[in-house]
Amino acid sequence: MARQFSDRYDSRKWRGLRLVKVLAILAAALFILFQFVLGFSRVDGPSMLATLQDGDYVLYTRIFSQVNRGDIISLSLPSGEYYVKRVAAVAGDTVDIRDGKVYINGQPEDAPYALGNTLLESETLSYPYQVQPGHVFVLGDNRPESVDSRYFGEVSEKHITGVMLLRLGFFYANGL
């Protein structure tokens, strides 16, 4: 009788230890995944309307070889501020803002997602402006409500934390 109890106890103990081992491996894998491959950013404010809503989360990849015009990126400025913005121009592009419109390399920006007029909001840059190597020029989709490169200048690629993969808007919709 004691032997049967002992055998059952050992069996449960080993199952429990296997479960702990599997959970530890899973936790380590998730840590590595979110530390080096994926990340989340929260959209604060209306600057990316109608593409992204205030309170949305975006899942981004930290592994990217380059960013392209039109990519939505997460960035961290040296001031400690985090933003989610769209890349309007890349290194070597010339950006001009006039009459409420953006021109990239002399051509009107093809941005069906852009809302409102794009106004010159500060004197951080003078236009036309050529984006320097290793930098990007970012704008919010809701141009009148966006703090972007018009305010803080071009962004170094080393301050890009990731390129958006997926919008997770259900957090906002459920009040989480």
C-alpha positions in Angstrom: 0.0 0.0 0.0 2.7 2.4 1.0 4.6 1.4 -2.2 1.6 2.3 -4.4 1.2 5.7 -2.7 4.9 6.4 -3.2 4.8 5.4 -6.9 1.8 7.7 -7.4 3.4 10.6 -5.6 6.6 10.2 -7.6 4.6 10.1 -10.9 2.8 13.4 -9.9 6.0 15.0 -8.8 7.7 14.2 -12.1 4.7 15.5 -14.1 4.8 18.7 -12.1 8.5 19.1 -12.7 8.0 18.6 -16.4 5.3 21.2 -16.4 7.5 23.7 -14.6 10.3 22.9 -17.1 8.0 23.5 -20.1 6.7 26.8 -18.6 10.2 28.0 -17.9 11.3 27.3 -21.5 8.1 29.0 -22.8 8.8 32.1 -20.6 12.4 32.3 -21.8 11.3 32.0 -25.4 8.7 34.8 -25.0 11.3 37.0 -23.2 13.8 36.5 -26.1 11.0 37.0 -28.7 9.9 40.3 -27.2 13.3 41.5 -26.2 15.0 41.1 -29.6 12.3 40.4 -32.3 9.0 42.0 -31.5 7.7 44.9 -29.5 4.5 46.9 -28.8 3.8 50.6 -28.9 0.8 52.5 -27.8 -0.7 55.2 -30.0 -1.3 58.3 -27.9 -3.5 61.1 -29.4 -5.1 61.6 -32.8 -2.0 62.1 -34.9 -2.4 58.9 -36.9 -6.1 59.1 -37.5 -7.8 57.5 -39.5 -5.2 54.7 -39.8 -4.6 54.2 -36.1 -6.8 55.3 -33.2 -5.8 56.9 -29.9 -5.2 54.0 -27.6 -4.4 51.4 -30.2 -1.4 49.2 -29.8 0.8 48.3 -32.7 2.9 45.2 -32.9 6.2 45.9 -34.6 9.3 44.0 -35.6 12.7 45.0 -34.4 14.3 43.1 -37.2 14.3 45.1 -40.4 16.9 45.9 -43.0 15.5 49.2 -44.1 12.5 51.4 -43.8 10.6 52.6 -46.9 8.4 55.5 -47.6 4.9 54.7 -46.3 6.1 52.4 -43.5 4.6 53.0 -40.1 7.3 52.9 -37.5 7.7 53.1 -33.8 10.5 55.5 -32.7 12.1 56.7 -29.5 13.6 60.2 -29.6 16.6 61.2 -27.5 14.2 63.3 -25.4 12.6 60.0 -24.2 9.4 60.5 -26.1 7.9 57.6 -28.1 6.0 58.1 -31.3 4.2 56.0 -33.9 4.5 57.8 -37.3 4.6 57.2 -41.0 7.8 57.5 -43.0 7.3 60.3 -45.6 10.9 60.4 -46.9 14.1 58.4 -46.7 17.8 59.4 -46.9 18.5 61.4 -50.1 14.9 62.4 -50.6 14.1 66.1 -50.8 11.0 67.2 -48.8 9.1 70.4 -49.6 6.0 71.7 -47.8 4.0 74.4 -49.5 0.4 75.4 -49.9 -0.7 72.7 -47.4 0.9 69.9 -49.5 4.0 67.7 -49.2 6.3 67.2 -52.1 8.8 64.4 -52.2 11.6 64.9 -54.8 9.5 67.5 -56.6 6.4 65.3 -56.9 3.2 65.7 -54.8 3.1 63.1 -52.0 0.9 60.1 -52.9 -0.7 59.7 -49.5 -4.4 58.7 -49.6 -4.2 58.2 -45.8 -3.3 61.8 -45.1 -5.9 63.9 -43.4 -6.0 67.7 -43.6 -3.4 70.2 -44.9 0.2 69.8 -44.0 1.3 73.2 -42.6 4.7 74.4 -41.6 4.4 74.3 -37.8 7.9 75.4 -36.6 11.2 76.6 -37.9 13.1 73.5 -37.1 13.9 72.9 -40.8 13.9 75.1 -43.8 12.3 73.8 -47.0 13.1 72.3 -49.4 14.9 69.9 -47.1 17.1 67.0 -48.1 17.0 64.0 -45.7 20.5 63.1 -44.6 22.0 59.6 -44.8 20.9 57.3 -42.0 17.8 59.4 -41.3 14.1 59.5 -42.2 11.4 62.2 -42.3 8.2 61.2 -40.5 4.7 62.6 -40.5 1.5 61.7 -38.8 -1.5 60.8 -41.0 -3.6 63.4 -39.3 -1.4 66.3 -40.4 -3.1 69.2 -38.5 -2.8 67.2 -35.2 0.6 65.6 -35.5 3.9 66.4 -33.8 6.4 65.0 -36.3 9.5 65.9 -38.2 8.0 69.3 -38.9 8.6 69.9 -35.1 11.6 67.8 -34.1 13.4 67.4 -37.5 14.5 64.2 -39.2 14.9 61.0 -37.2 18.0 59.0 -37.1 17.5 55.4 -38.1 19.1 54.3 -34.8 16.0 55.8 -33.0 13.6 53.6 -34.9 12.5 50.8 -32.6 10.6 48.9 -35.2 8.4 48.7 -38.3 4.7 48.0 -37.7 3.4 44.5 -38.4 -0.1 44.7 -37.0 -2.6 47.1 -35.4 -4.1 45.8 -32.2 -7.1 48.0 -31.8 -9.2 45.7 -29.7 -7.5 46.9 -26.5 -9.0 50.3 -27.0 -12.4 49.0 -28.0 -12.6 47.0 -24.8 -11.3 49.8 -22.5 -8.1 47.9 -21.6 
